[in-house]
């Protein structure tokens, strides 16, 4: 482009000399044309710059991992002057790491027209992929001038985590929410406030379980089976703070989120509603969400992703435990990529729970955490990156 400008300057000088040496009308006309041409290019391109809009078009903003997804860059020229060449600098990154990737797109844009350029991206890890054009440069047809027409136009795509099948045992303790009206649809219990089923009398059944009114109609004893409350104080603490650096940032955070999703699905499959405690970066505070069914889980995943910010600042978990000293649960599960002895010790000693688990994400077998019986009531399970099902098996929740 600099060479083009230099050539035009030389051409203007030649035309001036030609006009001085030859007093023909043609020399004057040539000088005027050559001198006016850059001015016309500048004015028309500047007008086009003022009338250009840029946006991204993404058909589906929720994509599964390892799936290609198309993104369209839409450049609309509302002026009557065509753009011979436009150069868009595309940047994209996952908010978990902020590691930037970039490439250039080149396209012409006709007058009173829109130009769409499609490119495809793919992510191996869950998170939010932010896509933006840092700037769009437009050039006049002779490529003498360059203008920045748009900058910091962005969009984002959610790369959703995958759930993994895990096996284990869900324990039913005496701790229940007595004010709850959520009961099991598959298992009877001892809560007399709700009838689970009716059956014939068996020797040994308590007399207070007999449905006397219905028994008189049936002319045989009918016994009420009571319901089992499933709204127990069960909690999962999700620590999204990144404790690694470099190439393992994305795999580790990806495994943290997918470990939670797999555990949550396992609990729901066993009719165990639960709460999730996590740091909401967008609100700069810890928050708690309740999950009673798959719909709640899907809503939570969306809320979790919307809470992510570019900085991914996250307060340490011990701040939450310090501010909430009287935590009591039937089951408490901690998921993190850090085996911080202080935090694990706090969970072991200060949290009142019948069952306590900690899932510690390790980037490799060399990073596996050994407890050596250091904790009396906390069960620690190391989870290798990418091997969730194999790592979490026969757990007791």
Residue pairs with C-beta under 8 A, 6 or more apart in sequence:
1 139
1 143
1 144
1 146
4 142
4 143
4 144
5 144
8 34
8 37
8 38
8 142
8 144
11 34
12 31
12 34
12 35
15 27
15 30
15 31
15 34
15 35
16 31
18 27
18 30
18 31
19 27
19 28
19 30
19 31
37 142
38 142
38 144
38 145
41 140
41 141
41 142
41 144
41 145
42 140
42 144
42 145
44 81
44 140
45 81
45 83
45 138
45 139
45 140
45 145
45 147
46 147
47 79
47 81
48 77
48 79
48 81
48 82
48 83
48 138
48 149
49 138
49 147
49 148
49 149
50 79
51 77
51 78
51 79
52 75
52 76
52 77
52 78
52 79
52 83
52 109
52 136
52 138
52 149
52 150
53 75
53 76
53 78
53 150
54 73
54 74
54 75
54 76
54 88
54 133
54 136
54 149
54 150
54 153
55 73
55 74
55 153
56 71
56 72
56 73
56 74
56 131
56 133
56 153
56 154
56 155
57 71
57 72
57 74
57 116
58 69
58 70
58 71
58 72
58 155
58 157
59 70
60 69
61 155
61 156
61 157
61 158
62 157
62 158
62 160
63 69
63 123
63 157
63 158
63 159
63 160
64 159
64 160
64 162
65 123
65 124
65 125
65 126
65 159
65 160
65 161
65 162
66 122
66 123
66 124
67 122
68 120
68 121
68 122
69 120
69 121
69 122
69 157
70 118
70 119
70 120
71 118
71 119
71 120
71 121
71 131
71 155
71 157
72 116
72 117
72 118
73 88
73 90
73 105
73 116
73 117
73 118
73 119
73 133
74 114
74 115
74 116
75 86
75 88
75 107
75 109
75 114
75 115
75 116
75 117
75 136
76 109
76 113
76 114
76 115
77 83
77 109
77 110
77 111
77 112
77 113
77 114
77 115
78 112
79 111
79 112
80 111
80 112
81 111
82 108
82 109
82 110
82 111
82 141
83 108
83 109
83 110
83 138
83 139
84 108
84 139
84 140
84 141
84 142
84 143
85 106
85 107
85 108
85 138
85 139
85 143
86 106
86 107
86 108
86 109
86 115
86 136
86 137
86 138
86 139
86 149
87 104
87 105
87 106
87 136
87 137
87 138
87 139
88 104
88 105
88 106
88 107
88 117
88 133
88 135
88 136
88 137
89 102
89 104
89 133
89 134
89 135
89 136
89 137
90 102
90 103
90 104
90 105
90 119
90 131
90 132
90 133
91 100
91 101
91 102
91 131
91 132
91 133
91 134
92 100
92 101
92 102
92 121
92 129
92 130
92 131
92 132
93 99
93 100
93 101
93 129
93 130
94 123
94 125
94 127
94 128
94 129
94 130
94 159
94 250
95 127
95 128
95 130
95 308
95 309
95 310
95 312
96 125
96 127
96 242
96 249
96 250
96 253
96 254
96 308
96 312
97 249
97 250
98 310
98 312
99 249
102 134
103 119
105 117
105 119
107 115
107 117
108 115
109 115
109 138
121 129
121 131
121 157
123 129
123 159
124 250
125 159
125 250
125 251
125 253
125 254
126 159
126 160
126 161
126 162
126 254
126 257
126 258
127 159
127 250
127 253
127 254
127 305
127 308
128 156
128 157
128 158
128 159
128 305
128 308
129 156
129 157
129 158
129 159
130 154
130 155
130 156
130 310
131 154
131 155
131 156
131 157
132 152
132 153
132 154
132 155
133 150
133 151
133 152
133 153
133 154
134 151
134 152
135 148
135 150
135 151
136 148
136 149
136 150
136 151
136 153
137 146
137 147
137 148
137 149
138 146
138 147
138 149
139 145
139 146
158 302
158 305
160 301
161 254
161 257
161 258
161 261
161 301
162 258
162 261
163 258
163 261
163 262
163 265
164 258
164 262
164 388
164 389
165 262
165 389
166 262
166 263
166 266
166 388
166 389
166 392
166 393
166 395
167 393
167 394
167 395
168 266
168 392
168 393
168 394
168 395
168 396
168 397
169 394
169 395
169 396
169 397
170 266
170 267
170 270
170 272
170 397
171 331
171 354
171 355
171 396
171 397
172 228
172 232
173 232
173 330
173 331
173 354
173 355
175 232
175 233
175 328
175 329
175 330
175 354
176 191
176 229
176 231
176 232
176 330
177 229
177 231
177 232
177 233
178 229
180 229
180 231
181 194
182 229
182 230
182 231
182 273
182 292
183 189
183 191
183 194
183 196
183 227
183 228
183 229
183 230
184 196
184 227
184 228
184 229
184 230
184 271
185 271
186 271
187 196
187 228
187 271
188 196
188 197
188 225
188 226
188 227
188 228
189 196
189 226
189 227
189 228
189 229
190 226
190 228
191 226
191 227
191 228
191 229
192 226
193 227
194 226
194 227
195 224
195 225
195 226
195 227
196 225
196 226
196 227
196 228
197 224
197 225
198 211
198 214
198 222
198 223
198 224
198 225
199 222
199 223
199 225
200 220
200 221
200 222
200 223
201 210
201 220
201 221
201 222
201 223
202 223
205 223
209 223
209 224
209 225
209 226
210 221
210 222
210 223
210 224
211 222
211 223
211 224
214 222
215 221
215 222
230 271
230 272
230 273
231 273
231 292
232 272
232 273
232 330
232 331
233 275
233 328
233 329
233 330
233 331
234 267
234 272
234 273
234 274
234 275
234 329
234 330
234 331
234 332
234 397
235 274
235 275
235 276
235 277
235 288
235 327
235 329
235 331
235 332
235 333
236 260
236 263
236 264
236 274
236 275
236 276
236 277
236 332
236 333
236 334
236 335
237 276
237 277
237 278
237 317
237 320
237 332
237 333
237 334
237 335
237 336
238 256
238 257
238 260
238 276
238 277
238 278
238 335
239 256
239 278
239 279
239 314
239 317
239 334
239 335
239 336
239 337
239 338
240 253
240 256
240 257
240 278
240 279
240 312
240 314
241 279
241 314
241 315
241 316
241 317
241 336
241 337
241 338
242 249
242 252
242 253
242 312
242 314
242 337
243 252
243 336
243 337
243 338
244 252
244 337
244 363
248 363
248 385
251 363
251 385
251 386
252 337
252 361
252 363
252 385
253 337
254 385
255 337
255 361
255 383
255 385
255 386
255 388
256 335
256 336
256 337
256 361
257 304
258 388
259 335
259 359
259 361
259 383
259 388
259 392
260 276
260 335
261 297
261 301
262 388
262 389
262 392
263 333
263 335
263 359
263 392
263 397
264 274
264 276
264 291
264 297
265 294
265 297
266 397
267 273
267 274
267 397
268 291
268 293
268 294
268 297
272 331
272 397
273 290
273 291
273 292
273 293
274 290
274 291
274 331
275 288
275 289
275 290
275 291
276 288
276 289
276 290
276 291
276 300
277 286
277 287
277 288
277 320
278 286
278 287
278 289
278 304
278 307
279 285
279 286
279 287
279 314
279 315
279 320
280 286
280 287
280 307
281 307
281 308
281 309
281 311
281 312
281 313
281 314
282 306
282 307
282 308
282 309
283 307
284 313
286 315
286 319
286 320
286 323
289 296
289 300
289 303
290 296
291 297
291 300
316 343
317 334
317 336
317 340
317 343
318 340
318 342
318 343
318 346
321 327
321 343
321 346
321 347
321 350
321 351
325 350
326 352
327 350
327 351
327 352
327 353
328 351
328 352
328 353
329 351
329 352
329 353
329 354
330 353
330 354
330 355
331 353
331 354
331 355
331 356
331 357
331 397
332 347
332 351
332 353
332 355
332 356
332 357
333 356
333 357
333 358
333 359
333 397
334 343
334 344
334 347
334 356
334 357
334 358
334 359
335 358
335 359
335 361
336 343
336 358
336 359
336 360
336 361
337 360
337 361
337 362
337 363
338 360
339 360
339 369
339 380
341 374
344 358
344 375
344 378
344 380
345 375
347 356
347 358
347 378
348 356
348 375
348 376
348 377
348 378
355 379
355 396
355 397
356 377
356 378
356 379
357 378
357 379
357 380
357 381
357 395
357 396
357 397
358 378
358 379
358 380
358 381
359 381
359 383
359 392
360 369
360 380
360 381
360 382
360 383
361 383
361 385
362 368
362 369
362 382
362 383
362 384
362 385
363 385
364 384
364 385
365 384
368 382
368 384
369 380
369 382
371 380
379 395
379 396
381 391
381 392
381 395
382 391
383 391
383 392
384 390
384 391
